[in-house]
């Protein structure tokens, strides 16, 4: 992976351990998050620093869940992107492009009714969806609901009311077929709402 001003590479050793090497090429500290299975951690890397992380064994949930390829995914949002000229590139499509170095952002304070909707291109038996703020770790939803649909017309409530707490907003699902997922904000905040990456997981082999 590579982000503006930084690069990361991860691999699995023959003994089953996982290694992540992260380098911050900026002068300022950079905070990032790492997630595997049901476990995650965040780390602040000083400017110019290089760090190596290694963990062994099987992460709980990593065998049970497999990430779905985002190929063909699309996204829409309200607002569709920032009105401020500084960030007009933060469009909804960036949340579904499989590239965590780009992002969707509201470009304005969080208000109830703002939403991000992702179309998985086809119905998938999703067990979990993760909304990742990327490096904008303070832009998580202060309050939200999540709804899902197979046709974009009839919607079911997956999360009636919840609040984000950090970089990863994880939504558990039943495994029933889902094509569309929508996260809608229900609380106000001076922070923007940003999503750098949306990931969906199913049971069994990766799709």
C-alpha positions as CSV (number, residue, x, y, z in Angstrom):
1,X,0.0,0.0,0.0
2,X,1.1,3.6,-0.5
3,X,-0.4,6.8,0.8
4,X,0.6,10.4,0.2
5,X,3.9,10.9,2.0
6,X,4.1,7.3,3.3
7,X,4.3,3.7,2.3
8,X,3.3,0.4,3.9
9,X,3.9,-3.2,2.9
10,X,2.5,-6.3,4.7
11,X,3.3,-10.0,4.1
12,X,2.8,-13.3,5.8
13,X,5.9,-15.4,6.8
14,X,6.0,-19.2,6.2
15,X,5.6,-19.7,10.0
16,X,2.2,-18.0,9.8
17,X,3.3,-14.7,11.4
18,X,2.3,-11.4,9.7
19,X,4.7,-8.5,9.2
20,X,3.8,-4.9,8.5
21,X,6.5,-2.3,7.6
22,X,5.4,1.3,7.7
23,X,7.4,4.4,6.7
24,X,6.3,8.0,7.3
25,X,8.1,10.2,4.6
26,X,6.5,13.4,6.0
27,X,8.1,15.7,8.6
28,X,5.0,15.6,10.8
29,X,3.6,12.6,12.7
30,X,1.1,10.4,11.0
31,X,-1.6,8.2,12.7
32,X,-2.8,5.1,11.0
33,X,-4.9,2.0,11.8
34,X,-4.4,-1.7,11.1
35,X,-7.1,-4.2,11.2
36,X,-7.1,-8.0,10.7
37,X,-10.1,-10.1,11.4
38,X,-11.8,-8.9,14.6
39,X,-8.7,-7.2,16.0
40,X,-7.3,-3.7,15.3
41,X,-4.8,-1.2,16.6
42,X,-3.8,2.4,15.8
43,X,-0.3,3.8,15.9
44,X,1.3,7.3,15.5
45,X,4.5,7.2,13.5
46,X,6.8,10.2,14.0
47,X,8.0,12.1,10.9
48,X,10.7,10.3,8.9
49,X,10.3,7.2,11.1
50,X,10.2,3.5,10.0
51,X,8.5,0.9,12.1
52,X,8.0,-2.9,11.7
53,X,5.1,-4.7,13.4
54,X,5.0,-8.5,13.7
55,X,2.2,-10.7,15.2
56,X,1.9,-14.4,15.4
57,X,-0.9,-16.9,15.4
58,X,-4.4,-16.8,14.1
59,X,-6.3,-13.6,14.7
60,X,-9.8,-14.5,16.0
61,X,-12.3,-14.1,13.1
62,X,-9.7,-14.0,10.4
63,X,-10.5,-17.6,9.2
64,X,-14.2,-17.0,9.5
65,X,-14.4,-13.8,7.4
66,X,-13.1,-13.2,3.9
67,X,-12.9,-9.8,2.3
68,X,-14.9,-9.2,-0.9
69,X,-13.2,-7.6,-3.9
70,X,-14.5,-4.1,-4.5
71,X,-14.3,-4.4,-8.2
72,X,-17.4,-2.9,-9.8
73,X,-18.5,-1.2,-6.6
74,X,-20.0,2.3,-6.8
75,X,-21.0,4.9,-4.2
76,X,-23.3,7.9,-3.8
77,X,-23.6,10.3,-0.9
78,X,-25.3,13.4,0.5
79,X,-23.6,15.7,0.1
80,X,-21.9,14.2,-2.9
81,X,-18.7,15.9,-1.8
82,X,-17.3,19.1,-0.4
83,X,-18.4,22.5,-1.7
84,X,-15.1,24.0,-0.5
85,X,-12.7,24.3,-3.4
86,X,-10.0,22.9,-1.1
87,X,-11.4,19.4,-1.2
88,X,-13.7,19.0,-4.3
89,X,-11.9,15.7,-5.1
90,X,-13.3,14.0,-2.0
91,X,-16.2,12.4,-4.0
92,X,-18.3,9.5,-2.9
93,X,-16.7,7.1,-5.4
94,X,-13.4,7.3,-3.5
95,X,-14.9,5.3,-0.6
96,X,-15.5,2.3,-2.9
97,X,-12.4,2.3,-5.0
98,X,-10.3,0.0,-2.9
99,X,-7.7,2.7,-2.3
100,X,-7.4,4.0,1.2
101,X,-5.2,7.0,0.1
102,X,-8.3,8.6,-1.4
103,X,-11.4,9.5,0.6
104,X,-15.0,10.7,0.6
105,X,-15.7,13.6,2.9
106,X,-18.6,15.9,3.6
107,X,-16.3,18.9,3.6
108,X,-18.5,20.3,6.3
109,X,-19.6,19.6,9.9
110,X,-21.6,16.4,10.5
111,X,-25.4,16.9,10.5
112,X,-28.2,14.4,10.7
113,X,-29.3,13.1,7.3
114,X,-25.9,13.1,5.6
115,X,-25.2,9.6,4.2
116,X,-22.9,7.4,2.2
117,X,-24.4,4.5,0.2
118,X,-22.4,1.8,-1.5
119,X,-23.6,-0.5,-4.3
120,X,-21.7,-3.8,-4.2
121,X,-22.7,-4.4,-7.9
122,X,-24.3,-7.7,-7.0
123,X,-25.9,-9.2,-3.9
124,X,-23.4,-10.7,-1.5
125,X,-23.9,-12.7,1.7
126,X,-22.2,-10.0,3.8
127,X,-21.4,-10.8,7.4
128,X,-19.6,-7.5,8.1
129,X,-19.1,-4.1,6.6
130,X,-16.3,-1.7,7.8
131,X,-16.3,2.0,7.2
132,X,-12.6,3.2,7.6
133,X,-11.8,6.9,8.0
134,X,-8.2,6.3,6.9
135,X,-5.8,8.9,8.2
136,X,-8.7,11.3,9.0
137,X,-9.2,9.4,12.3
138,X,-11.3,12.2,13.9
139,X,-13.9,12.1,11.1
140,X,-15.8,9.1,12.4
141,X,-19.6,9.3,12.7
142,X,-20.8,10.7,16.1
143,X,-24.2,9.0,15.6
144,X,-25.5,6.8,12.8
145,X,-27.9,4.2,11.5
146,X,-27.2,1.6,8.9
147,X,-29.7,0.1,6.4
148,X,-29.3,-2.5,3.7
149,X,-31.2,-3.5,0.6
150,X,-31.1,-6.0,-2.2
151,X,-32.8,-3.7,-4.8
152,X,-32.3,-0.1,-3.6
153,X,-36.0,0.2,-3.0
154,X,-36.9,-1.8,0.0
155,X,-34.6,-1.3,3.0
156,X,-33.9,-3.2,6.2
157,X,-32.4,-1.7,9.4
158,X,-29.1,-3.3,10.3
159,X,-28.1,-0.8,13.0
160,X,-30.9,1.2,14.5
161,X,-28.7,3.6,16.6
162,X,-25.0,3.7,17.3
163,X,-22.0,6.0,17.6
164,X,-18.6,5.6,16.1
165,X,-15.5,5.6,18.4
166,X,-12.6,5.9,16.1
167,X,-11.1,5.0,12.7
168,X,-13.1,1.8,12.1
169,X,-16.9,1.7,12.2
170,X,-17.7,-2.0,12.1
171,X,-21.3,-3.1,11.1
172,X,-22.2,-6.8,11.8
173,X,-24.6,-8.3,9.3
174,X,-26.5,-11.6,9.2
175,X,-25.1,-13.1,6.0
176,X,-28.3,-12.6,4.1
177,X,-27.8,-11.3,0.6
178,X,-27.1,-7.5,0.5
179,X,-26.4,-5.3,-2.5
180,X,-26.7,-1.9,-1.0
181,X,-25.5,-0.6,2.3
182,X,-26.2,3.0,3.6
183,X,-24.8,4.7,6.7
184,X,-26.8,7.7,7.7
185,X,-25.6,10.3,10.3
186,X,-28.0,11.0,13.2
187,X,-25.9,13.4,15.3
188,X,-24.2,16.8,14.8
189,X,-20.4,17.4,15.2
190,X,-18.0,20.1,14.2
191,X,-15.9,17.3,12.6
192,X,-16.3,16.3,9.0
193,X,-17.5,12.8,8.0
194,X,-14.9,11.0,6.0
195,X,-14.6,7.5,4.6
196,X,-11.4,6.4,2.9
197,X,-12.4,2.8,2.4
198,X,-15.4,0.6,2.7
199,X,-14.7,-3.2,3.1
200,X,-17.2,-6.0,3.1
201,X,-16.6,-9.5,4.4
202,X,-18.4,-12.8,3.9
203,X,-18.0,-16.3,5.4
204,X,-15.7,-18.8,3.6
205,X,-13.3,-18.0,0.7
206,X,-12.6,-14.5,-0.6
207,X,-14.8,-13.5,-3.5
